Every structure is written in structure tokens, then in C-alpha cells.
Amino acid sequence: MNQRLKVIPDTLASPDEFAALSPGVRLQVRDALNANLPLIEAFVDENPAHGSDDELDIVRSWRHLVHGQMDGKPTTREGEPAVEWTWDGTDEMDPAQGRGWAVVKGDELHGMIFFHGGDDSEFVAKMKGQSPKEPKP
């Protein structure tokens, strides 16, 4: 991808070299990929890294990302701190819009994301570094 978009000046030899880049540079690469999603399929078709079928399936799944802009407002839900938002962007390279909400419950964030005219999905988020709780029976 970088050979075509020239986001960063150097050729990287490994994922570890990419991980060592500054967060700002990695975000530039992410944004360039989001703006050029057909390159994912081209990369899979050409397979320049000589990836296995499993590795190419992982790369192929990247085109199923949801990408966009959010506009949110703090609020409360049932007396708990919360946020509600709308979003506008893409889902699998097609234009998409939606809304969502999330509420703080202890050390977790619980919420819903809605696609206008489509699916909705519940989520539970934890801060990175916290161990997951045991599943409820």
C-alpha cells in the first residue's frame, strides 16, 4: 500500500518496524488506507508479502471496517453518566449513518451502536490493561 500511496518515506521490512513508528505516522497510514479501501483487495490479489491463506483472510476482513465521524453529547441514562452520538461514514466502503449511546457501569462502558436502516449491536468496553471478568452463567 505504501508503495502506491507513499504515506511514509521508507519501506518497512516487518510489522514490528511499523509498530515502532510514532502514533501520528501510524494514524496517517490508517487514514490513507481508509480513503483507499480498494487497495486491500489489490494487496490480497497480488500477495506481495507472500502471506498464507489465513493471513490473507485477515487482510481481506479489513475491508469490512466501519469508518466515520462522530458527534456526541454527554448525558445520563437511568441516573448514570452516559454519552449519545450520531455518526456518518462508511460500512464496507458504502455510505452509512447511525447513532449510538453508552453508559458507564462500574469499570465498563456498555452501549449500543445503530446503523440507520440496518443492524444494531451491543457492546461492552473495558480500559486496556484490565483483566476480563468471568462470564455470567
N, C-alpha and C positions, 0 to 999 in steps of 0.2 A: 504494500500500500504506500509506504513512504517513498518508494522509488517513483511512483506516479504523482503523488501529491507534494512531495518534497517539504514535509512539515518540519522535519528535523534534518540538520545538515549531514549527520553521519549515518552510516549503515551499522545497524546493531547486529551482533552475532548471536545473541541469546535473549530469552525472556528476562534473565537476571540483569542484563545491561539495560533493558527497557525499565525495569523496576528501579534501577539506580538513578534514573533521570529525575529531575525536580518535579514536584506535583504540577506546577504550571505547564511544563512541557508535556507531561502525560495528558493533561486536560486538552491541550492543543491537538494532540493526536486523536483523542476521543472525539472532539468536536469535528475534526476533519472526517473521521470515519462516519459519524452520524450524518454529515452532509453529503456523503458519497456511498450510501449503503450498497449499491450495485457492485462495488469493489469486493464485497465479501464473496459473492458468487464467483467473480472472476478469480479471486485468490484460490477458492476451492477447486475451480476448474483447472487452473494452471498448476496448483500444488507446488509452488516454488520452494517450500520448506521440506518437501518430501514427507509430509505428515501421513500418519496411519489413517485408516478409515475412521477410527474412533476420534482421533484428533480433528479430522476434517468435519465430522459431525458436530463437534463442539463449536468450531468456527462457523459452520453453516447456521447454527442456532442463534448466532449473534444478530442475524437479520430480523429476528422476532422481537427485538427490543422495542420498548415504548420510550419515546424521547419527546420532550417538550418543555414548555414554560408553565410555571405555576403562579397563581396569585392567591395568597392565603390571608386569613384574618384570625387572630386569637379569639377564643370564645370559651364557653363552658358547656358541658353536656352532663346532665344529671348531677350538677354541682362540682364536676371535676374539670381541671384545666384541659382545654382542647384546642384544636385548630380545624378550620374548614377551608377548603380551597376549590378553585376551578383550575383546569389545565387545558392547554391547547398544544397539539404537537402531531406526532406520527405514531402509528402502530403497524409494525411490519411494513414500513415505507408508505402506508396510506394515511391521509389526513385523519386525525382523530381528536375528539374533545371529551371532556368529562369533568367530574367533580370528585371530592373525597372529604373525609374527615378522619381525625384521630384524637384519641383521648389518653391521657396519662393514667395508668393503673399501676401503682407501686413503682417498680423499676422497669416497666414495659410501656410501650406505646401500642395501643390497639386501635384498629380503624378499618375503613372500607375505601376502596377505590372503585369508581363507576365510570364506564365508557358510555357516553350518550348513544342510545340505540343499540347497545351491545351488552357485554359481560360486566359483572362486578366481582370483586374479590376482597375477601377479608385478609387482614394481615396482623401479625404481632411482631414488633421490632424490639430488639434489645441493644443496649450500647455495646460496642465492640469490646471484647475482653471479659464479658460476663459469661459465666457458665449457664447452660440452659437448665431449666427446671425439669423435673421428672414429668413425663406425660400424665395427664389425668386419666383415671380408669373409665 
